[in-house]
């Protein structure tokens, strides 16, 4: 039995450009990964099967052909029995399905001795979904194009983070359809060497999530979540992730984050409230490349 973690992906910012001729929206984002996520276990077996368990398994009930199975078939190889422990809310703006699919690509590549390098896995993932390539490496990275052009953020401090989801569905298609104001994708991105939390926050204050306003229009409770997060003791920065409805707060330290979670659980017992963290990242010497094509070093 082999298992892979599928960490939650958080978009610290998300700028959207004009819709392209192929139907995709160009974007700019800084994606980070948390200590909280799903788990995908796998073992060799006849045929290909997937079972789902965990607190959010019901959210995938009846979805016979999800991204995990599609990723497995795209990789090829022999059979496998897959078990997904679903700890993250489904369709909640934190890349759960994409991270699960990336975990399948990484794990089955090893189980089946497929011999694919990370660039090849990212290319397979890009054909299945725009968020999958960044989830293959699961390291902090700037995203451009439709998500397939990646550049590692070389250093980030450890960031205590509180994730909050009010339990409402916000279809990504509907959010994009309601998008009225776009930041565009012409921002000159920094080198990704953030010295400390203050340095990161100074950068984030110059950014936004373009999808936050339309998502709040569709589900006003998202605004309530953001207001509640910002009012918690020790909250340094709050924003919605991806197309929602999960929001996040960055906190000064782990104790602040844990206390904030306890306070919010008392005030909003129906919300999903999860304290976690973004691990510290040192200088990355093995760059993930500029694109899903030939890997180029970018040190």
N, C-alpha and C positions, 0 to 999 in steps of 0.2 A: 504493500500500500504506500503510495506516494501522495503528498499533499502540497498544495500551493496556496499562499495567501493572495487575496484579491482586495487590496486596500481601497478605501474610499478615495476618490479623486475630487479635490476641491479646486475650483477656479477662483483664484484670489482676485482676478479681474477678468473681464470678458468684453472686448470691443468687437463690434460687428460691422462689416462693410456692405456694399451693395450686392444684392443677389447676383450670382454669376450665371452665365448662359447654361451651365450644366445643372442649375437648380440648387447648388450649394452656396452657402454664405461664407465669404472669407472672414477670418477672425484673427484676433490677437488675444493671447491669454497667457497667464502664468498658472500652470497646474502644479499642485503639490499633493502628496499622498500621506494619509494619516496612519496612526497605529491601530485603527479600527477598520474592520472590513469583513468580507465573506471568506470562506475557506472552501477550496475545491480538492476533494480527495479522489484518487484514481488508482485503478489496478487493471492489469491485463485481463481480458475476458472475451468470450465469443461475442461478436456483434458489438454494437455501440448503444449504451443505455445511460440515462441520467435520472437520478432521484434527487429530490429537493427536500431539505429539512431546515429547521431553525425558525426563529420568531417571525420571519417574513416569507416563509415558504408559500403561504396561501396566496400571496400576491402573484405567484407564477403558476398557480393551479390552472390547468387547461392549456398552458402554453407549451405545446408539444415540440415546437421547433424553435427553441430560443437560441440566443447567440452562442452559448457554450457548445451546443451540438453543431451549429453551423461552423464554428471555429474548428471543431474536431474534424468535421468532414473536409473542410478546406485544407487542413494539414495533411490529410490522408493517413496512411498507416493502418495498423491492425486494430482489433477491437479493444474496447475498454469499458469498464464499469465506473461511472462518474457519480460522485455524491457531493452535491453543493449544499453547504450550510449557509443559509441566507440570513445574515445578521443586519443587513442594511435595507432600508425601505426601498421598494421597487419604484422605478421611474421618478426619482426624487432629486435629480440634478447633481448627484455626486458620483456618477459614472459606475454604478454598481454592475450593470449588465456588461459594460465594456471591460471593466476590470476582471469580471468573471471569465469573459471570453479570452482575455489576455493570459489569465492564469491557465486556461485550457491549452493555449498555444505553447506556453512555456513548459508546462508539466508533461503534456503528451509528446512534445518534441524530445524530451528526455526519456519518457517511458518507452516510446517507440524507436528510440535511437534514430530519429529522422535526420539529424545532422544539420538542421537549419541554424544559421546564425541570427543574431537579433535583428539585423536589417531585413532578412528574409521574413522573419516573423512579423515585423512591423508592416511589411508590404502585404502579407496575407491579411493582417488585421485591417489595413486601410480599405481593402475591398469589401469588408463587412460592416465597418462603421468608423466614423471620423474620430471618435475618442479612443479607439482601440490602440493605435500606434503608441501614444504616450503612456498607455497602461502596460505595455509590454515591458518597458524598462522600469516603470513605477518609481522614477526619480524626478525631482522638481525640474520642470522644463518650460521654456517659452514655446507656445504653439502658434503657428501661422498657417497660411493656406486655408484648407478646410479642417486643419488639425494634424496633417501629415508632415508638415515641415517643423522640425523640432530642434531646439538648441538647449542644452543642459544649463540650468542655473547652478553655477559652480559651488556657491556657498550660501547657506541659509542658517539662521540660528534655530535652535529648538523652539517650537511655537506651541504653547498650550492652546487648545482650540475646543470650543463647545459647539456641537452640531445640534440643530433643532429643526424638527419637521412637524408641522401642525397636522399632518395626516390627510392632506388634500391632494388631489391629482391635478397636475398642470401639464397637459400635453404639449410637448415641444413644438409641434406643428402650429398649435393655436397661439403660442407665445410669439413665434416668429411672424405669424399673420397679423398680430396686433402691434408689432414693432413699428414705432413712428420715428424715433430719433436714434441715429446711429453715430457712434464716435468715429467710424471708419478704421482703416488698418494702416494708417501712415505714421503711427507713433514710433519714434526711435526708441527701441527697447534698450534697457541698460545691459551692462555686461554680465549681470547675474551674480556678482560677488557682493552680497549684502553682509556688511560687517556685523550688524546686530539687529535686534528687533526694531529699534528706532530708525535705522537706515531703511529697512523694509517698509515700515509704515510711511515714511516720507515719500517713497515711491508710490505706494498704494493710494495715497491721498490724491495723486495726480490722475488716477484711473477711475473706472466705474464698471458696473455690469450693465450693459445696454439692455439685457433681457429682464432686469429687475422691475422696471416700470410697467411693461406690458403684463408681466406675471402678477404683479400686485393688482393691476386692473381686473384680471380674470379671477383672482383669489385675494381679496382684501386682507384675509387673515395673515398673509405674508408680511404686510405692513405691521400688523400687531406683533408678530414674532420679532421683527427687526427692532421695534420700539422697546419690547421687553428685554431683548439682548443688550441694547445700548444702555439701559438703565441699571444693569447688574453691576455690583461693585467689582472693580478691577477690569472691566471691559475696556479694551484699547481701540478696537476697530470691529465693525460689524458690516455684513454684506450678505446677499443671497449668492448661492453657488449655482453655476450653470443656468439652466432654464427653470430652476426651482422644483419643488417648493422648499428645499432644505436651505437654511441660513446658517451662518457661522459667526462666532465671535472669537476674537483673539484676546488672550488674557496675559496678565503680567507674569504669572507663575502657575504651577499646577494646583496649589492650594486654592488660589483665587478661582480657578476654573471649576474645581470640585465644589466649592461653596456656592458658586453661581448656579451650578447644575441643581444643587439641593434646593436653593431658593426658588428656581423656576419650576421644579417639579411640584412644589407646594402650590404655586400660583396657577400652573397649567398642567394638571395631572393627565390630560388627554393627549399631550404632545409627546413625540419621541425626542428625548433629550439625552445626549451622549457626550460626556467629556472625553477628549482624546488629545492627541498632539501630533505635530509634524516633526519628524526626527531631524536632528541637526545634520546638515550636509556639508562635508568638507569639500576641498577642491577636487573636482571630478577629472581624472586624467584620461579615462577611457570615454571620449565624447560619444554621444549617441548620434551624432551626424546632423547634417543640415536638412536632409530629406530622406525619403524611404528608398532612394536609389543608392548609388555607391556611397559608402560612409566616408566622410571627410573629417579629418581631425580639426577641432576648433578649440584650441587650448588657450 
